[in-house]
Amino acid sequence: MSLSAVRAGLAALCALALTGCIDSSGPILASSQDVFGPKLKAQLFTLRDGRAREPTQTEFRWNGELYERAGSGLRDISSFSVHPFENGDFIIQAVSAKRPRISEYAVLHKLADGVSLVWAIDEADADEPTRSAFCGKGEPKDPAACRIETREQLFAFARATAARARPDGGLMVRLPDGSEKPQHATSRRPQPRRQ
């Protein structure tokens, strides 16, 4: 992977900005879900050497079809969509801010409520026969390490990445987005003292 791939491994959604991983000329998956609600505010971390590093915050808003960047860090991703995968995991399909016609992919694995691991789907996770059968090199003006075209190809690489469960990648912690109603402590009447 390139230096931008390491930097882009910041976390969660940031894992999508990796170069050297699978991509496609436009989106492959349709029917996105708003699994994060109308707003997603998240703290992202790079996972490296068993440690969470390089924290950054980001915010996205659901537009009815996908999540669009609404401010703060993660300028490499302009929008993304979330799609059910297997074993409770999701596939994230992202649009790069620098290459808006190219879609990039990651596996999102929920650890706990509001906490997820994200791994960029990397062709290196798959075996050689899968890479040989499914990886295209893109176009002369827009080369790719592994350009895919079908849902079958995407799922084959996603399964390989999910099976590896690497210690690197990203950690996403969902933060309150301000739309939640504050919880007020219930007031208790003081208990009479016993004598």
C-alpha positions as CSV (number, residue, x, y, z in Angstrom):
1,M,0.0,0.0,0.0
2,S,1.1,3.6,-0.6
3,L,1.9,6.3,2.0
4,S,-1.6,7.7,1.3
5,A,-3.0,4.3,2.1
6,V,-1.3,4.3,5.5
7,R,-2.5,7.9,6.2
8,A,-6.0,7.1,5.0
9,G,-6.2,4.2,7.4
10,L,-7.1,6.8,10.0
11,A,-10.2,4.9,10.9
12,A,-13.6,3.8,10.1
13,L,-14.6,5.7,7.1
14,C,-11.1,7.0,6.6
15,A,-10.1,3.4,5.8
16,L,-12.0,3.9,2.5
17,A,-9.5,6.4,1.1
18,L,-6.9,3.7,0.7
19,T,-5.2,3.4,-2.6
20,G,-4.1,0.0,-3.6
21,C,-7.3,-1.6,-2.5
22,I,-10.3,-2.6,-4.6
23,D,-12.4,0.0,-6.4
24,S,-15.0,0.2,-9.1
25,S,-16.0,2.7,-11.9
26,G,-19.1,3.9,-10.1
27,P,-21.2,2.3,-7.4
28,I,-21.9,-1.5,-7.5
29,L,-24.4,-1.7,-4.6
30,A,-27.8,0.0,-4.5
31,S,-30.5,0.5,-1.8
32,S,-28.4,2.1,0.9
33,Q,-29.7,2.2,4.5
34,D,-29.4,5.1,7.0
35,V,-28.0,2.8,9.7
36,F,-26.5,5.8,11.6
37,G,-29.7,7.9,11.5
38,P,-30.0,11.4,10.0
39,K,-26.6,12.5,11.3
40,L,-23.3,10.7,12.0
41,K,-20.8,12.4,14.2
42,A,-17.8,10.1,14.9
43,Q,-14.4,10.0,16.5
44,L,-12.1,8.0,14.2
45,F,-8.8,6.3,15.1
46,T,-6.1,4.5,13.2
47,L,-5.4,1.1,14.6
48,R,-1.7,0.2,14.4
49,D,0.5,-2.0,16.5
50,G,-2.4,-2.7,18.9
51,R,-3.0,0.9,19.6
52,A,-5.6,3.5,18.6
53,R,-3.7,6.6,17.1
54,E,-4.3,9.7,15.1
55,P,-7.8,10.7,16.4
56,T,-10.0,12.8,14.2
57,Q,-13.6,13.8,14.3
58,T,-16.0,13.9,11.3
59,E,-19.6,14.5,10.5
60,F,-21.9,13.2,7.8
61,R,-25.6,13.8,7.1
62,W,-28.1,11.4,5.4
63,N,-29.6,12.8,2.2
64,G,-32.1,10.0,1.6
65,E,-29.7,7.9,-0.5
66,L,-26.3,8.3,1.2
67,Y,-24.3,10.0,3.8
68,E,-22.7,13.3,2.6
69,R,-19.7,15.0,4.3
70,A,-21.0,17.8,6.5
71,G,-17.8,19.2,8.0
72,S,-14.8,18.4,10.1
73,G,-12.0,16.0,9.2
74,L,-12.0,13.2,6.6
75,R,-11.8,15.4,3.5
76,D,-10.9,12.5,1.3
77,I,-14.5,11.1,1.4
78,S,-17.3,13.2,-0.1
79,S,-20.0,10.6,0.6
80,F,-20.7,7.0,1.4
81,S,-23.5,4.4,1.6
82,V,-23.9,1.5,4.0
83,H,-25.2,-2.0,2.9
84,P,-25.9,-5.2,4.8
85,F,-23.3,-7.9,4.3
86,E,-22.9,-11.2,6.1
87,N,-22.8,-12.2,9.8
88,G,-24.1,-8.8,10.9
89,D,-21.3,-6.8,9.1
90,F,-21.9,-4.1,6.6
91,I,-20.1,-3.0,3.4
92,I,-19.4,0.7,3.1
93,Q,-19.3,2.1,-0.5
94,A,-17.6,5.4,-0.6
95,V,-17.0,8.2,-3.1
96,S,-13.6,9.8,-3.1
97,A,-13.5,13.6,-3.1
98,K,-10.5,13.4,-5.5
99,R,-12.0,10.8,-7.8
100,P,-15.8,11.2,-7.8
101,R,-16.4,8.6,-10.5
102,I,-14.6,5.9,-8.5
103,S,-16.2,3.9,-5.6
104,E,-14.1,2.4,-2.9
105,Y,-15.1,-0.2,-0.3
106,A,-14.7,-1.3,3.3
107,V,-16.1,-3.8,5.8
108,L,-17.7,-2.4,8.9
109,H,-17.9,-4.8,11.9
110,K,-19.8,-3.7,15.0
111,L,-18.1,-4.3,18.3
112,A,-20.6,-2.7,20.6
113,D,-23.4,-0.1,20.4
114,G,-21.7,2.9,18.8
115,V,-18.3,1.3,18.3
116,S,-17.2,-0.4,15.1
117,L,-14.0,-1.7,13.4
118,V,-13.6,-0.8,9.7
119,W,-11.2,-2.5,7.3
120,A,-10.6,-1.3,3.7
121,I,-11.3,-4.2,1.4
122,D,-7.9,-5.1,0.1
123,E,-7.2,-7.5,-2.8
124,A,-4.2,-8.8,-0.9
125,D,-6.6,-10.4,1.6
126,A,-7.8,-12.8,-1.1
127,D,-5.9,-15.7,-2.6
128,E,-4.1,-15.5,-6.0
129,P,-6.8,-17.3,-8.0
130,T,-9.4,-14.8,-6.8
131,R,-7.2,-11.9,-7.6
132,S,-6.3,-13.3,-11.0
133,A,-10.0,-13.9,-11.9
134,F,-11.5,-10.7,-10.6
135,C,-9.0,-7.8,-10.6
136,G,-9.0,-5.5,-13.5
137,K,-6.3,-2.8,-14.0
138,G,-8.7,0.0,-14.8
139,E,-8.1,2.3,-17.8
140,P,-4.8,3.9,-19.0
141,K,-5.9,7.3,-17.8
142,D,-7.2,5.9,-14.5
143,P,-5.1,2.8,-13.5
144,A,-6.2,0.7,-10.5
145,A,-4.5,-2.0,-8.4
146,C,-7.8,-4.0,-8.5
147,R,-10.8,-2.6,-10.4
148,I,-13.9,-4.7,-9.9
149,E,-17.3,-4.6,-11.8
150,T,-19.8,-6.9,-10.1
151,R,-21.4,-7.7,-6.7
152,E,-20.0,-11.2,-6.9
153,Q,-16.4,-9.8,-7.1
154,L,-17.0,-7.3,-4.3
155,F,-18.4,-10.0,-2.0
156,A,-15.5,-12.4,-2.7
157,F,-13.0,-9.7,-1.7
158,A,-15.2,-8.6,1.3
159,R,-15.4,-12.2,2.6
160,A,-11.6,-12.4,2.4
161,T,-11.1,-9.2,4.3
162,A,-13.7,-10.0,6.9
163,A,-12.1,-13.5,7.5
164,R,-8.7,-11.9,8.1
165,A,-9.9,-9.6,10.9
166,R,-6.6,-7.7,10.8
167,P,-5.4,-5.7,13.8
168,D,-4.9,-2.6,11.6
169,G,-7.6,-0.6,10.1
170,G,-9.9,1.9,11.8
171,L,-11.9,2.3,14.9
172,M,-15.1,4.4,14.8
173,V,-16.8,5.7,18.0
174,R,-20.1,7.3,17.4
175,L,-20.5,10.6,19.3
176,P,-23.7,12.4,20.3
177,D,-24.8,14.5,17.3
178,G,-26.8,17.0,19.3
179,S,-30.2,15.8,18.0
180,E,-30.6,13.5,21.0
181,K,-32.9,14.7,23.8
182,P,-30.9,15.3,27.0
183,Q,-31.7,12.9,29.7
184,H,-32.7,14.6,32.9
185,A,-32.0,13.0,36.2
186,T,-35.1,12.0,38.0
187,S,-35.5,13.8,41.2
188,R,-36.1,11.8,44.3
189,R,-37.8,13.0,47.4
190,P,-35.6,12.8,50.4
191,Q,-36.5,9.9,52.6
192,P,-37.4,10.7,56.1
193,R,-34.7,10.0,58.5
194,R,-35.3,7.1,60.9
195,Q,-34.7,7.7,64.6
